[in-house]
Amino acid sequence: MAFDSANHFVVNGAGIEGVIDITGLYGDAVVSLTVDGEALRAPSLESTRQGITIRGILQESLTT
């Protein structure tokens, strides 16, 4: 079931904030995370017997 609480995680701590839904409305995982205030782009989620792994891209800030 898409709204089963076991499929929904709120993350908040150590500079990481956001929401992870293992099964979204259309059956796909939904990941919305920020790391130190920067949004994680193109996140992917892998669920294994050992746990959940999330991978994504953080845009680097350019300074002059």
mmJSON file of the N, C-alpha and C atoms, coordinates in Angstrom:
{"data_MODEL":{"atom_site":{
"group_PDB":["ATOM","ATOM","ATOM","ATOM","ATOM","ATOM","ATOM","ATOM","ATOM","ATOM","ATOM","ATOM","ATOM","ATOM","ATOM","ATOM","ATOM","ATOM","ATOM","ATOM","ATOM","ATOM","ATOM","ATOM","ATOM","ATOM","ATOM","ATOM","ATOM","ATOM","ATOM","ATOM","ATOM","ATOM","ATOM","ATOM","ATOM","ATOM","ATOM","ATOM","ATOM","ATOM","ATOM","ATOM","ATOM","ATOM","ATOM","ATOM","ATOM","ATOM","ATOM","ATOM","ATOM","ATOM","ATOM","ATOM","ATOM","ATOM","ATOM","ATOM","ATOM","ATOM","ATOM","ATOM","ATOM","ATOM","ATOM","ATOM","ATOM","ATOM","ATOM","ATOM","ATOM","ATOM","ATOM","ATOM","ATOM","ATOM","ATOM","ATOM","ATOM","ATOM","ATOM","ATOM","ATOM","ATOM","ATOM","ATOM","ATOM","ATOM","ATOM","ATOM","ATOM","ATOM","ATOM","ATOM","ATOM","ATOM","ATOM","ATOM","ATOM","ATOM","ATOM","ATOM","ATOM","ATOM","ATOM","ATOM","ATOM","ATOM","ATOM","ATOM","ATOM","ATOM","ATOM","ATOM","ATOM","ATOM","ATOM","ATOM","ATOM","ATOM","ATOM","ATOM","ATOM","ATOM","ATOM","ATOM","ATOM","ATOM","ATOM","ATOM","ATOM","ATOM","ATOM","ATOM","ATOM","ATOM","ATOM","ATOM","ATOM","ATOM","ATOM","ATOM","ATOM","ATOM","ATOM","ATOM","ATOM","ATOM","ATOM","ATOM","ATOM","ATOM","ATOM","ATOM","ATOM","ATOM","ATOM","ATOM","ATOM","ATOM","ATOM","ATOM","ATOM","ATOM","ATOM","ATOM","ATOM","ATOM","ATOM","ATOM","ATOM","ATOM","ATOM","ATOM","ATOM","ATOM","ATOM","ATOM","ATOM","ATOM","ATOM","ATOM","ATOM","ATOM","ATOM","ATOM","ATOM","ATOM","ATOM","ATOM"],
"id":[1,2,3,4,5,6,7,8,9,10,11,12,13,14,15,16,17,18,19,20,21,22,23,24,25,26,27,28,29,30,31,32,33,34,35,36,37,38,39,40,41,42,43,44,45,46,47,48,49,50,51,52,53,54,55,56,57,58,59,60,61,62,63,64,65,66,67,68,69,70,71,72,73,74,75,76,77,78,79,80,81,82,83,84,85,86,87,88,89,90,91,92,93,94,95,96,97,98,99,100,101,102,103,104,105,106,107,108,109,110,111,112,113,114,115,116,117,118,119,120,121,122,123,124,125,126,127,128,129,130,131,132,133,134,135,136,137,138,139,140,141,142,143,144,145,146,147,148,149,150,151,152,153,154,155,156,157,158,159,160,161,162,163,164,165,166,167,168,169,170,171,172,173,174,175,176,177,178,179,180,181,182,183,184,185,186,187,188,189,190,191,192],
"type_symbol":["N","C","C","N","C","C","N","C","C","N","C","C","N","C","C","N","C","C","N","C","C","N","C","C","N","C","C","N","C","C","N","C","C","N","C","C","N","C","C","N","C","C","N","C","C","N","C","C","N","C","C","N","C","C","N","C","C","N","C","C","N","C","C","N","C","C","N","C","C","N","C","C","N","C","C","N","C","C","N","C","C","N","C","C","N","C","C","N","C","C","N","C","C","N","C","C","N","C","C","N","C","C","N","C","C","N","C","C","N","C","C","N","C","C","N","C","C","N","C","C","N","C","C","N","C","C","N","C","C","N","C","C","N","C","C","N","C","C","N","C","C","N","C","C","N","C","C","N","C","C","N","C","C","N","C","C","N","C","C","N","C","C","N","C","C","N","C","C","N","C","C","N","C","C","N","C","C","N","C","C","N","C","C","N","C","C","N","C","C","N","C","C"],
"label_atom_id":["N","CA","C","N","CA","C","N","CA","C","N","CA","C","N","CA","C","N","CA","C","N","CA","C","N","CA","C","N","CA","C","N","CA","C","N","CA","C","N","CA","C","N","CA","C","N","CA","C","N","CA","C","N","CA","C","N","CA","C","N","CA","C","N","CA","C","N","CA","C","N","CA","C","N","CA","C","N","CA","C","N","CA","C","N","CA","C","N","CA","C","N","CA","C","N","CA","C","N","CA","C","N","CA","C","N","CA","C","N","CA","C","N","CA","C","N","CA","C","N","CA","C","N","CA","C","N","CA","C","N","CA","C","N","CA","C","N","CA","C","N","CA","C","N","CA","C","N","CA","C","N","CA","C","N","CA","C","N","CA","C","N","CA","C","N","CA","C","N","CA","C","N","CA","C","N","CA","C","N","CA","C","N","CA","C","N","CA","C","N","CA","C","N","CA","C","N","CA","C","N","CA","C","N","CA","C","N","CA","C","N","CA","C","N","CA","C","N","CA","C","N","CA","C"],
"label_alt_id":[null,null,null,null,null,null,null,null,null,null,null,null,null,null,null,null,null,null,null,null,null,null,null,null,null,null,null,null,null,null,null,null,null,null,null,null,null,null,null,null,null,null,null,null,null,null,null,null,null,null,null,null,null,null,null,null,null,null,null,null,null,null,null,null,null,null,null,null,null,null,null,null,null,null,null,null,null,null,null,null,null,null,null,null,null,null,null,null,null,null,null,null,null,null,null,null,null,null,null,null,null,null,null,null,null,null,null,null,null,null,null,null,null,null,null,null,null,null,null,null,null,null,null,null,null,null,null,null,null,null,null,null,null,null,null,null,null,null,null,null,null,null,null,null,null,null,null,null,null,null,null,null,null,null,null,null,null,null,null,null,null,null,null,null,null,null,null,null,null,null,null,null,null,null,null,null,null,null,null,null,null,null,null,null,null,null,null,null,null,null,null,null],
"label_comp_id":["MET","MET","MET","ALA","ALA","ALA","PHE","PHE","PHE","ASP","ASP","ASP","SER","SER","SER","ALA","ALA","ALA","ASN","ASN","ASN","HIS","HIS","HIS","PHE","PHE","PHE","VAL","VAL","VAL","VAL","VAL","VAL","ASN","ASN","ASN","GLY","GLY","GLY","ALA","ALA","ALA","GLY","GLY","GLY","ILE","ILE","ILE","GLU","GLU","GLU","GLY","GLY","GLY","VAL","VAL","VAL","ILE","ILE","ILE","ASP","ASP","ASP","ILE","ILE","ILE","THR","THR","THR","GLY","GLY","GLY","LEU","LEU","LEU","TYR","TYR","TYR","GLY","GLY","GLY","ASP","ASP","ASP","ALA","ALA","ALA","VAL","VAL","VAL","VAL","VAL","VAL","SER","SER","SER","LEU","LEU","LEU","THR","THR","THR","VAL","VAL","VAL","ASP","ASP","ASP","GLY","GLY","GLY","GLU","GLU","GLU","ALA","ALA","ALA","LEU","LEU","LEU","ARG","ARG","ARG","ALA","ALA","ALA","PRO","PRO","PRO","SER","SER","SER","LEU","LEU","LEU","GLU","GLU","GLU","SER","SER","SER","THR","THR","THR","ARG","ARG","ARG","GLN","GLN","GLN","GLY","GLY","GLY","ILE","ILE","ILE","THR","THR","THR","ILE","ILE","ILE","ARG","ARG","ARG","GLY","GLY","GLY","ILE","ILE","ILE","LEU","LEU","LEU","GLN","GLN","GLN","GLU","GLU","GLU","SER","SER","SER","LEU","LEU","LEU","THR","THR","THR","THR","THR","THR"],
"label_asym_id":["A","A","A","A","A","A","A","A","A","A","A","A","A","A","A","A","A","A","A","A","A","A","A","A","A","A","A","A","A","A","A","A","A","A","A","A","A","A","A","A","A","A","A","A","A","A","A","A","A","A","A","A","A","A","A","A","A","A","A","A","A","A","A","A","A","A","A","A","A","A","A","A","A","A","A","A","A","A","A","A","A","A","A","A","A","A","A","A","A","A","A","A","A","A","A","A","A","A","A","A","A","A","A","A","A","A","A","A","A","A","A","A","A","A","A","A","A","A","A","A","A","A","A","A","A","A","A","A","A","A","A","A","A","A","A","A","A","A","A","A","A","A","A","A","A","A","A","A","A","A","A","A","A","A","A","A","A","A","A","A","A","A","A","A","A","A","A","A","A","A","A","A","A","A","A","A","A","A","A","A","A","A","A","A","A","A","A","A","A","A","A","A"],
"label_entity_id":["1","1","1","1","1","1","1","1","1","1","1","1","1","1","1","1","1","1","1","1","1","1","1","1","1","1","1","1","1","1","1","1","1","1","1","1","1","1","1","1","1","1","1","1","1","1","1","1","1","1","1","1","1","1","1","1","1","1","1","1","1","1","1","1","1","1","1","1","1","1","1","1","1","1","1","1","1","1","1","1","1","1","1","1","1","1","1","1","1","1","1","1","1","1","1","1","1","1","1","1","1","1","1","1","1","1","1","1","1","1","1","1","1","1","1","1","1","1","1","1","1","1","1","1","1","1","1","1","1","1","1","1","1","1","1","1","1","1","1","1","1","1","1","1","1","1","1","1","1","1","1","1","1","1","1","1","1","1","1","1","1","1","1","1","1","1","1","1","1","1","1","1","1","1","1","1","1","1","1","1","1","1","1","1","1","1","1","1","1","1","1","1"],
"label_seq_id":[1,1,1,2,2,2,3,3,3,4,4,4,5,5,5,6,6,6,7,7,7,8,8,8,9,9,9,10,10,10,11,11,11,12,12,12,13,13,13,14,14,14,15,15,15,16,16,16,17,17,17,18,18,18,19,19,19,20,20,20,21,21,21,22,22,22,23,23,23,24,24,24,25,25,25,26,26,26,27,27,27,28,28,28,29,29,29,30,30,30,31,31,31,32,32,32,33,33,33,34,34,34,35,35,35,36,36,36,37,37,37,38,38,38,39,39,39,40,40,40,41,41,41,42,42,42,43,43,43,44,44,44,45,45,45,46,46,46,47,47,47,48,48,48,49,49,49,50,50,50,51,51,51,52,52,52,53,53,53,54,54,54,55,55,55,56,56,56,57,57,57,58,58,58,59,59,59,60,60,60,61,61,61,62,62,62,63,63,63,64,64,64],
"pdbx_PDB_ins_code":[null,null,null,null,null,null,null,null,null,null,null,null,null,null,null,null,null,null,null,null,null,null,null,null,null,null,null,null,null,null,null,null,null,null,null,null,null,null,null,null,null,null,null,null,null,null,null,null,null,null,null,null,null,null,null,null,null,null,null,null,null,null,null,null,null,null,null,null,null,null,null,null,null,null,null,null,null,null,null,null,null,null,null,null,null,null,null,null,null,null,null,null,null,null,null,null,null,null,null,null,null,null,null,null,null,null,null,null,null,null,null,null,null,null,null,null,null,null,null,null,null,null,null,null,null,null,null,null,null,null,null,null,null,null,null,null,null,null,null,null,null,null,null,null,null,null,null,null,null,null,null,null,null,null,null,null,null,null,null,null,null,null,null,null,null,null,null,null,null,null,null,null,null,null,null,null,null,null,null,null,null,null,null,null,null,null,null,null,null,null,null,null],
"Cartn_x":[0.849,0.0,0.89,0.584,1.423,1.535,0.536,0.566,0.86,1.389,1.795,2.962,2.871,3.902,5.261,5.325,6.612,7.356,6.679,7.302,7.719,7.494,7.713,8.705,9.802,10.825,11.106,11.162,11.549,12.956,13.869,15.272,15.593,16.219,16.571,17.721,18.914,20.058,21.365,22.448,23.8,23.857,23.056,23.077,22.222,21.534,20.693,19.233,18.392,16.968,16.173,14.998,14.129,13.208,12.65,11.655,12.012,11.832,12.044,10.782,10.191,9.048,9.493,9.569,10.014,9.077,7.796,6.796,5.917,6.097,5.293,3.935,3.195,1.844,1.805,2.86,2.873,3.777,4.165,4.962,6.463,6.926,8.352,8.749,10.014,10.526,10.567,10.315,10.368,11.352,12.37,13.4,13.497,13.405,13.586,14.477,15.764,16.732,17.564,17.989,18.992,20.151,21.353,22.567,23.207,23.3,23.811,23.106,21.785,20.959,20.921,21.683,21.696,20.908,20.019,19.153,19.96,19.632,20.218,19.523,20.302,19.722,19.805,18.848,18.787,19.006,18.248,18.462,17.976,18.685,18.248,18.264,17.412,17.275,17.426,18.202,18.349,18.055,17.142,16.781,17.326,18.182,18.779,18.473,18.928,18.729,19.48,20.56,21.351,20.784,19.916,19.341,19.075,18.989,18.65,19.874,20.184,21.264,20.664,21.001,20.535,21.761,21.709,22.796,22.216,23.008,22.568,23.728,23.423,24.432,24.185,25.249,25.193,25.913,25.277,25.895,26.974,28.143,29.237,29.042,29.305,29.234,30.566,30.502,31.703,31.889,33.086,33.369,34.454,34.409,35.431,36.241],
"Cartn_y":[-1.185,0.0,1.241,2.207,3.386,4.231,4.237,5.09,4.334,3.132,2.35,3.058,3.328,4.095,3.42,2.125,1.432,1.785,2.367,2.74,4.207,4.964,6.411,6.754,7.435,7.794,9.288,9.945,11.344,11.364,12.036,12.084,13.508,13.639,14.959,14.829,15.214,15.171,15.108,15.576,15.552,16.237,17.302,18.047,17.463,16.352,15.709,15.837,16.347,16.505,16.063,15.492,15.142,13.985,13.463,12.398,11.311,10.067,8.916,8.074,7.818,6.917,5.727,4.563,3.367,3.032,3.213,2.98,4.219,5.011,6.208,5.862,6.872,6.68,5.802,5.866,5.102,3.875,3.488,2.284,2.501,3.668,3.966,4.638,4.504,5.18,6.689,7.465,8.92,9.387,10.128,10.616,12.123,12.839,14.284,14.612,14.872,15.102,16.348,17.007,18.061,17.671,18.055,17.829,19.189,19.606,20.932,22.021,21.88,22.881,22.793,21.895,21.747,20.51,20.666,19.566,18.482,17.25,16.093,15.945,16.01,15.92,14.493,14.099,12.775,11.644,11.651,10.595,9.23,8.203,6.842,6.071,5.09,4.32,2.844,2.165,0.719,0.111,-0.824,-1.509,-2.933,-3.271,-4.595,-5.233,-6.433,-7.099,-6.376,-5.662,-4.95,-3.572,-3.034,-1.717,-0.95,0.364,1.245,2.077,2.174,3.026,4.061,5.329,6.427,7.086,7.277,7.943,9.131,10.18,11.355,12.29,13.458,14.449,15.721,16.263,17.584,18.55,19.676,20.672,21.392,21.522,22.229,23.723,24.463,25.919,26.466,27.367,27.996,29.345,29.616,30.897,31.61,32.924,33.693,34.505],
"Cartn_z":[0.0,0.0,0.0,-0.844,-1.016,0.24,1.094,2.266,3.552,3.438,4.606,5.271,6.573,7.269,7.225,7.029,6.943,5.665,4.696,3.43,3.383,4.461,4.482,5.595,5.223,6.203,6.134,7.289,7.385,7.969,7.259,7.661,8.106,9.282,9.776,10.768,10.336,11.225,10.459,11.08,10.51,9.142,8.968,7.712,6.608,6.884,5.874,6.297,5.39,5.669,4.451,4.701,3.593,3.871,2.79,2.861,1.855,2.28,1.406,1.452,0.297,0.179,-0.655,-0.04,-0.741,-1.893,-1.691,-2.732,-2.833,-3.892,-4.105,-4.684,-5.07,-5.598,-6.837,-7.652,-8.898,-8.823,-7.608,-7.417,-7.395,-7.844,-7.842,-6.535,-6.17,-4.981,-5.232,-4.181,-4.254,-3.186,-3.617,-2.707,-2.863,-1.757,-1.744,-0.558,-0.827,0.24,-0.026,1.044,0.96,1.864,1.431,2.212,2.43,3.681,4.032,3.243,3.068,2.412,0.892,0.296,-1.163,-1.567,-2.545,-2.983,-3.684,-3.373,-4.046,-5.392,-6.48,-7.822,-8.332,-9.124,-9.753,-8.744,-7.637,-6.64,-7.132,-6.703,-6.978,-5.673,-5.566,-4.34,-4.659,-3.836,-3.951,-2.584,-2.554,-1.317,-1.374,-0.396,-0.342,1.009,1.203,2.495,3.615,3.264,4.262,4.603,3.767,4.029,2.752,2.879,1.77,1.416,0.117,-0.367,-1.3,-1.049,-1.9,-2.512,-3.817,-4.536,-5.29,-5.409,-6.142,-6.386,-6.927,-7.298,-6.505,-5.952,-5.328,-6.248,-6.539,-7.395,-6.611,-7.204,-6.543,-6.712,-5.634,-5.703,-6.2,-7.154,-7.676,-7.0,-6.523,-5.898,-6.683,-6.667,-7.378,-6.421],
"occupancy":[1.0,1.0,1.0,1.0,1.0,1.0,1.0,1.0,1.0,1.0,1.0,1.0,1.0,1.0,1.0,1.0,1.0,1.0,1.0,1.0,1.0,1.0,1.0,1.0,1.0,1.0,1.0,1.0,1.0,1.0,1.0,1.0,1.0,1.0,1.0,1.0,1.0,1.0,1.0,1.0,1.0,1.0,1.0,1.0,1.0,1.0,1.0,1.0,1.0,1.0,1.0,1.0,1.0,1.0,1.0,1.0,1.0,1.0,1.0,1.0,1.0,1.0,1.0,1.0,1.0,1.0,1.0,1.0,1.0,1.0,1.0,1.0,1.0,1.0,1.0,1.0,1.0,1.0,1.0,1.0,1.0,1.0,1.0,1.0,1.0,1.0,1.0,1.0,1.0,1.0,1.0,1.0,1.0,1.0,1.0,1.0,1.0,1.0,1.0,1.0,1.0,1.0,1.0,1.0,1.0,1.0,1.0,1.0,1.0,1.0,1.0,1.0,1.0,1.0,1.0,1.0,1.0,1.0,1.0,1.0,1.0,1.0,1.0,1.0,1.0,1.0,1.0,1.0,1.0,1.0,1.0,1.0,1.0,1.0,1.0,1.0,1.0,1.0,1.0,1.0,1.0,1.0,1.0,1.0,1.0,1.0,1.0,1.0,1.0,1.0,1.0,1.0,1.0,1.0,1.0,1.0,1.0,1.0,1.0,1.0,1.0,1.0,1.0,1.0,1.0,1.0,1.0,1.0,1.0,1.0,1.0,1.0,1.0,1.0,1.0,1.0,1.0,1.0,1.0,1.0,1.0,1.0,1.0,1.0,1.0,1.0,1.0,1.0,1.0,1.0,1.0,1.0],
"B_iso_or_equiv":[0.0,0.0,0.0,0.0,0.0,0.0,0.0,0.0,0.0,0.0,0.0,0.0,0.0,0.0,0.0,0.0,0.0,0.0,0.0,0.0,0.0,0.0,0.0,0.0,0.0,0.0,0.0,0.0,0.0,0.0,0.0,0.0,0.0,0.0,0.0,0.0,0.0,0.0,0.0,0.0,0.0,0.0,0.0,0.0,0.0,0.0,0.0,0.0,0.0,0.0,0.0,0.0,0.0,0.0,0.0,0.0,0.0,0.0,0.0,0.0,0.0,0.0,0.0,0.0,0.0,0.0,0.0,0.0,0.0,0.0,0.0,0.0,0.0,0.0,0.0,0.0,0.0,0.0,0.0,0.0,0.0,0.0,0.0,0.0,0.0,0.0,0.0,0.0,0.0,0.0,0.0,0.0,0.0,0.0,0.0,0.0,0.0,0.0,0.0,0.0,0.0,0.0,0.0,0.0,0.0,0.0,0.0,0.0,0.0,0.0,0.0,0.0,0.0,0.0,0.0,0.0,0.0,0.0,0.0,0.0,0.0,0.0,0.0,0.0,0.0,0.0,0.0,0.0,0.0,0.0,0.0,0.0,0.0,0.0,0.0,0.0,0.0,0.0,0.0,0.0,0.0,0.0,0.0,0.0,0.0,0.0,0.0,0.0,0.0,0.0,0.0,0.0,0.0,0.0,0.0,0.0,0.0,0.0,0.0,0.0,0.0,0.0,0.0,0.0,0.0,0.0,0.0,0.0,0.0,0.0,0.0,0.0,0.0,0.0,0.0,0.0,0.0,0.0,0.0,0.0,0.0,0.0,0.0,0.0,0.0,0.0,0.0,0.0,0.0,0.0,0.0,0.0],
"pdbx_formal_charge":[null,null,null,null,null,null,null,null,null,null,null,null,null,null,null,null,null,null,null,null,null,null,null,null,null,null,null,null,null,null,null,null,null,null,null,null,null,null,null,null,null,null,null,null,null,null,null,null,null,null,null,null,null,null,null,null,null,null,null,null,null,null,null,null,null,null,null,null,null,null,null,null,null,null,null,null,null,null,null,null,null,null,null,null,null,null,null,null,null,null,null,null,null,null,null,null,null,null,null,null,null,null,null,null,null,null,null,null,null,null,null,null,null,null,null,null,null,null,null,null,null,null,null,null,null,null,null,null,null,null,null,null,null,null,null,null,null,null,null,null,null,null,null,null,null,null,null,null,null,null,null,null,null,null,null,null,null,null,null,null,null,null,null,null,null,null,null,null,null,null,null,null,null,null,null,null,null,null,null,null,null,null,null,null,null,null,null,null,null,null,null,null],
"auth_seq_id":[1,1,1,2,2,2,3,3,3,4,4,4,5,5,5,6,6,6,7,7,7,8,8,8,9,9,9,10,10,10,11,11,11,12,12,12,13,13,13,14,14,14,15,15,15,16,16,16,17,17,17,18,18,18,19,19,19,20,20,20,21,21,21,22,22,22,23,23,23,24,24,24,25,25,25,26,26,26,27,27,27,28,28,28,29,29,29,30,30,30,31,31,31,32,32,32,33,33,33,34,34,34,35,35,35,36,36,36,37,37,37,38,38,38,39,39,39,40,40,40,41,41,41,42,42,42,43,43,43,44,44,44,45,45,45,46,46,46,47,47,47,48,48,48,49,49,49,50,50,50,51,51,51,52,52,52,53,53,53,54,54,54,55,55,55,56,56,56,57,57,57,58,58,58,59,59,59,60,60,60,61,61,61,62,62,62,63,63,63,64,64,64],
"auth_comp_id":["MET","MET","MET","ALA","ALA","ALA","PHE","PHE","PHE","ASP","ASP","ASP","SER","SER","SER","ALA","ALA","ALA","ASN","ASN","ASN","HIS","HIS","HIS","PHE","PHE","PHE","VAL","VAL","VAL","VAL","VAL","VAL","ASN","ASN","ASN","GLY","GLY","GLY","ALA","ALA","ALA","GLY","GLY","GLY","ILE","ILE","ILE","GLU","GLU","GLU","GLY","GLY","GLY","VAL","VAL","VAL","ILE","ILE","ILE","ASP","ASP","ASP","ILE","ILE","ILE","THR","THR","THR","GLY","GLY","GLY","LEU","LEU","LEU","TYR","TYR","TYR","GLY","GLY","GLY","ASP","ASP","ASP","ALA","ALA","ALA","VAL","VAL","VAL","VAL","VAL","VAL","SER","SER","SER","LEU","LEU","LEU","THR","THR","THR","VAL","VAL","VAL","ASP","ASP","ASP","GLY","GLY","GLY","GLU","GLU","GLU","ALA","ALA","ALA","LEU","LEU","LEU","ARG","ARG","ARG","ALA","ALA","ALA","PRO","PRO","PRO","SER","SER","SER","LEU","LEU","LEU","GLU","GLU","GLU","SER","SER","SER","THR","THR","THR","ARG","ARG","ARG","GLN","GLN","GLN","GLY","GLY","GLY","ILE","ILE","ILE","THR","THR","THR","ILE","ILE","ILE","ARG","ARG","ARG","GLY","GLY","GLY","ILE","ILE","ILE","LEU","LEU","LEU","GLN","GLN","GLN","GLU","GLU","GLU","SER","SER","SER","LEU","LEU","LEU","THR","THR","THR","THR","THR","THR"],
"auth_asym_id":["A","A","A","A","A","A","A","A","A","A","A","A","A","A","A","A","A","A","A","A","A","A","A","A","A","A","A","A","A","A","A","A","A","A","A","A","A","A","A","A","A","A","A","A","A","A","A","A","A","A","A","A","A","A","A","A","A","A","A","A","A","A","A","A","A","A","A","A","A","A","A","A","A","A","A","A","A","A","A","A","A","A","A","A","A","A","A","A","A","A","A","A","A","A","A","A","A","A","A","A","A","A","A","A","A","A","A","A","A","A","A","A","A","A","A","A","A","A","A","A","A","A","A","A","A","A","A","A","A","A","A","A","A","A","A","A","A","A","A","A","A","A","A","A","A","A","A","A","A","A","A","A","A","A","A","A","A","A","A","A","A","A","A","A","A","A","A","A","A","A","A","A","A","A","A","A","A","A","A","A","A","A","A","A","A","A","A","A","A","A","A","A"],
"auth_atom_id":["N","CA","C","N","CA","C","N","CA","C","N","CA","C","N","CA","C","N","CA","C","N","CA","C","N","CA","C","N","CA","C","N","CA","C","N","CA","C","N","CA","C","N","CA","C","N","CA","C","N","CA","C","N","CA","C","N","CA","C","N","CA","C","N","CA","C","N","CA","C","N","CA","C","N","CA","C","N","CA","C","N","CA","C","N","CA","C","N","CA","C","N","CA","C","N","CA","C","N","CA","C","N","CA","C","N","CA","C","N","CA","C","N","CA","C","N","CA","C","N","CA","C","N","CA","C","N","CA","C","N","CA","C","N","CA","C","N","CA","C","N","CA","C","N","CA","C","N","CA","C","N","CA","C","N","CA","C","N","CA","C","N","CA","C","N","CA","C","N","CA","C","N","CA","C","N","CA","C","N","CA","C","N","CA","C","N","CA","C","N","CA","C","N","CA","C","N","CA","C","N","CA","C","N","CA","C","N","CA","C","N","CA","C","N","CA","C","N","CA","C","N","CA","C"],
"pdbx_PDB_model_num":[1,1,1,1,1,1,1,1,1,1,1,1,1,1,1,1,1,1,1,1,1,1,1,1,1,1,1,1,1,1,1,1,1,1,1,1,1,1,1,1,1,1,1,1,1,1,1,1,1,1,1,1,1,1,1,1,1,1,1,1,1,1,1,1,1,1,1,1,1,1,1,1,1,1,1,1,1,1,1,1,1,1,1,1,1,1,1,1,1,1,1,1,1,1,1,1,1,1,1,1,1,1,1,1,1,1,1,1,1,1,1,1,1,1,1,1,1,1,1,1,1,1,1,1,1,1,1,1,1,1,1,1,1,1,1,1,1,1,1,1,1,1,1,1,1,1,1,1,1,1,1,1,1,1,1,1,1,1,1,1,1,1,1,1,1,1,1,1,1,1,1,1,1,1,1,1,1,1,1,1,1,1,1,1,1,1,1,1,1,1,1,1]
}}}
